[in-house]
Amino acid sequence: MIACVDSPVGRLTLTERDGAITALEWRDEDAPPTTDLMQRAVGELAAYFAGNLTCFTLPLAPRGSDFQQAFYRALCAIPYGETRTYGDLAAELGVSAQAIGQACGANPIPILIPCHRVLSSTGLGGFSGAGGVETKVALLKLEGAASLLI
């Protein structure tokens, strides 16, 4: 089951499986929300982009190894408007900063699992969503974290 929503960072397509969100992708499809969860997800994303939601409450079920699951939990623990570095998360999870960067790039549910809140110790780092770092900057500005970029 998929649903699409227009956003300031492009058209987003959500995937639902077994009562949880399993993916968020930048894809141009036409699929209105047809389940309660998808309607809720579209509503929460609209509220987030309007600046009225700082914490998503949607059930998420990203696939991944034990490390990836721990990584997703660590990302979700980063508060709205705050950032961490790849090194911060690497120390917390006992892995290399490169492993954190790779895990960020493989995040199947960006925005909802906020990999945009992870920065390099010397700058922005990357972003695998459409628009790359420009999208990352837009999301950080939306959350009021843009001052951290200067």
LINLIN-V986237 format. One record per backbone hydrogen bond with DSSP energy under -1.0 kcal/mol. NH is the residue of the N-H (numbers start at 0). CO is the residue of the C=O. Records with the same first field share a line. If there is no record, write none. Layout:
NH = CO, CO
//
This chain:
2 = 13
3 = 30
4 = 11
9 = 6
11 = 4
12 = 24
13 = 2
14 = 22
15 = 0
16 = 19
19 = 16
20 = 58
21 = 14
22 = 14
23 = 107
24 = 12
26 = 24
28 = 26
38 = 34
39 = 35
40 = 36
41 = 37
42 = 38
43 = 39
44 = 40
45 = 41
46 = 42
47 = 43
48 = 44
49 = 45
50 = 47
51 = 46
60 = 20
68 = 64
69 = 65
70 = 66
71 = 67
72 = 68
73 = 69
74 = 70
75 = 71
76 = 72
77 = 74
81 = 78
83 = 116
85 = 118
88 = 84
89 = 85
90 = 86
91 = 87
92 = 88
93 = 89
94 = 89
99 = 95
100 = 96
101 = 97
102 = 98
103 = 99
104 = 100
105 = 101
106 = 103
111 = 109
112 = 108
114 = 112
116 = 113
117 = 114
118 = 83
119 = 122
131 = 128
133 = 130
135 = 131
136 = 132
137 = 133
138 = 134
139 = 135
140 = 136
141 = 137
142 = 138
143 = 140
144 = 139
147 = 144
148 = 145
//
